[in-house]
Amino acid sequence: MNKSLKAALLSALIYPGFGHLSLKRYLSAAVFIISFSIPMILLFKQIMEKANQVVAQIEHGQVGMDVSSISNALTSTGGSMQTLDFYTYLMLAVWVIALLDIYRVRNR
C-alpha cells in the first residue's frame, strides 16, 4: 500500500487529520484534528446534558419507563436538536474537506 493511499484511508476511516500526520503535514493535521474535535466535544456535551435531563425526568416520575415515553422526552426539547444537527453537519464538512485535501496533497 502506497503512502498516499494509506493517508487517505486514515483520514477517511479513522479520524480527519490522521492522514496528514502520516504525510508529515503537521500544521494541516492540527487544523483538521482541532476543527473536528471541537464540534465533536460540544456534540457529546449536548447529548449528555439532554440525557441527564431525561434521566432527571424519569427519576421524578414525569416520564415513564417505556421506550416510547423516553423517545418522546428526548425529542420534545426542540431547539437543542438544531444545535445537534449543526454540530453533526460541521463535523461531516470537516471530514469531507480533510479527505479532499489529502487527495489534493497526493496529486501535487
N, C-alpha and C positions, 0 to 999 in steps of 0.2 A: 504494500500500500504506500503510495507516494505521500509526501509531506502535506501537499495542499489538499488532498482528499481527506486525510486524517484531520486536518484543521477544520474543514467544512463539516465533517461528521461530529467533531467535538462541539462546534458551535450549534449545530442543528439538533443534536440528540442529548447533549449533556447540559450545557449552560452557555448562554451567549457571552462571548469574550474568551472562552477557553481555547477556541481555535486560534485566536490572535496571540494568545500566550504561547502556543506551540510554534507559531511563526516568528516568535520573538518581537512582536509588535506590542510592547508593554503599555504604551500610552493608550492605544486603541482598546486594548484589553481592559484596562482600568475603566475607561469611559463606558464601555458596554456592560461590564460587570456591575458597576455602580448604578448606571441608569436602569438596569433590570432589577437590581436588588432593592432599591428604594421603594418602587411601587409594590414589589412583592412583599416587603415587610409591612407596608401600610395596608395592603390587602389582607394579610394574615391578622393584623391588629384589628381591622374592621370585622373580620369573620369571628374572631374570638370575643369581641365586645357584643356582637349580635347573639352569639351562642350563650354567653353569660346572661344576657337579658332574658332569653327564653328559659334558661335553667332557673333563674330567679322567679319567673312567672310560674313555672311548674312547681317550685317549692312553695309558693304562696297559694297554690290551688287555682290560679287564674287560667291555666292551660292544662288540658287533660293529658294523660299519659299514653295517648294513642298517636299513631303516625300522622294521621290527618290533622289533628289538633296542633301538633308540633310543627308540621309543614306550614299550616296557616299562620302560626305565630311567627315563623321565620320570614314569611313573605309579606306580612302585614305592616311592617315598619316603614315601607315605602321609600323615602328619599335616600336611605343608605344603599339601596340596591343600585342606584345610578352611580354612586361612588365606586361600588364594587365593580360594576361594568367598566367604568373609566379606567380603573387600575388594570383590569384584565386586558383591555384593548391596548393600553400603553405598553404593557409587558409584551404582548404579541407584536406590536410595532417594533419595539427594540429588538426582539428576537429575529424578525424578518430582516431588519436593517443590518444587524450583525452578520447574518448569513449572506446577504447580498454584498456586504463589504469584504467578506472572505473571498468571494468569487472575484471581486474587483482586484483585490490584492494578488490573488492567484494568477490572474491574467496579465499582470504587469510584467 
